[in-house]
Amino acid sequence: MGCSMSRLAKATISLVILALLFMPGAMAAVVANFDASRSQHLPLPHGYLSVAFDGQGHGPYSGVSDGRVLKWNGNKIGWTNYAHGPDYSSEACTASKLCPETVTESHCGRPLDLHKTGNLYITDAYKGLMRVGLAGGEATVLVNQVDGAPLRFTNGVDVDQITCQVYFTGSSMNYQRSQHEMVTKAGDSTGRLMRYDPWTNDVTTPQSKITYPNGVPISHNWTHLVVASADPCKLLRHWIKGPNARKTEPFADLPGYPDNVRQDRRGGYWVALHREKNELPFEF
Ligand SMILES: *[C@@H]1O[C@H](CO)[C@@H](O)[C@H](O)[C@H]1NC(C)=O
């Protein structure tokens, strides 16, 4: 499964930049440590949401808004197609003025998060949890419904490198990604944390009734997961080992609405905030 390979390093630089763009005040402490002379701009053809490196340090891999996952191959070659979901075709999925991504994405897919150690796990907002092997190409959909309820808005993913269990979030059972504003406006709380077992293909729901979950990194010592939630602007901790296993508890209050969350290398987490807390009231 590639699960036993060394833990991948995930890029946090873009997340820092995201946070800086939208949260200049709150993230000021980060600015002082960011050395722009050591950064490189890798232009992408379409909007992207997540980046991941593999166990060998290759990449990054990045999901883009037309449904593809691209791989960076260095300055000479640049970005190449790496993976896509079923039903992707470049003719139908290349967005234009007449056919914007909001129209094509439910058919073409929209990868929101990636995890690569050998196999690449992709959470696609529309297609669900997918996996593609080392050579890339068309990904296989592993999960697109749980307990009879379709996954309408699959979001974050991480893999427990000890047990190979794949943890992923569904942001809502009612709204799709293109209706993401409704998730917050309606105060929808049908988000779920789910677990896929690659040995049996079983899917379980360790935690349901979460408001707009995203995330979902596993901790350094493999004991808990951190789930971002928009209710209202916080991180949750879901224990998977130890005396509190299966319990979910508040972990941190945030000054804004969280998107992706990544581990840093010292036991902490980077959180990308896309909006300040007071900008998006829950009650409409
Ligand atoms: C794992 O780390 C968390 C904090 O990051 C800590 O609360 C917990 O005690 C640790 N557990 C073990 C078994 O190391």
The ligand as an SDF file (V2000), in Angstrom:
LIG
                    3D

 14 14  0  0  0  0  0  0  0  0999 V2000
    0.7040   12.4490   21.9360 C   0  0  0  0  0  0  0  0  0  0  0  0
    0.8040   13.8540   21.8050 O   0  0  0  0  0  0  0  0  0  0  0  0
   -0.1970   14.5930   22.5170 C   0  0  0  0  0  0  0  0  0  0  0  0
    0.0500   16.0580   22.2920 C   0  0  0  0  0  0  0  0  0  0  0  0
    0.4910   16.3560   21.0140 O   0  0  0  0  0  0  0  0  0  0  0  0
   -0.1570   14.2940   23.9960 C   0  0  0  0  0  0  0  0  0  0  0  0
   -1.2260   14.9540   24.6310 O   0  0  0  0  0  0  0  0  0  0  0  0
   -0.2580   12.8150   24.2230 C   0  0  0  0  0  0  0  0  0  0  0  0
   -0.0700   12.5360   25.5930 O   0  0  0  0  0  0  0  0  0  0  0  0
    0.7960   12.0590   23.4170 C   0  0  0  0  0  0  0  0  0  0  0  0
    0.5730   10.6270   23.6100 N   0  0  0  0  0  0  0  0  0  0  0  0
    1.5440    9.7190   23.5840 C   0  0  0  0  0  0  0  0  0  0  0  0
    1.1300    8.3110   23.8380 C   0  0  0  0  0  0  0  0  0  0  0  0
    2.6900   10.0140   23.3480 O   0  0  0  0  0  0  0  0  0  0  0  0
  1  2  1  0
  1 10  1  0
  2  3  1  0
  3  4  1  0
  3  6  1  0
  4  5  1  0
  6  7  1  0
  6  8  1  0
  8  9  1  0
  8 10  1  0
 10 11  1  0
 11 12  1  0
 12 13  1  0
 12 14  2  0
M  END
$$$$
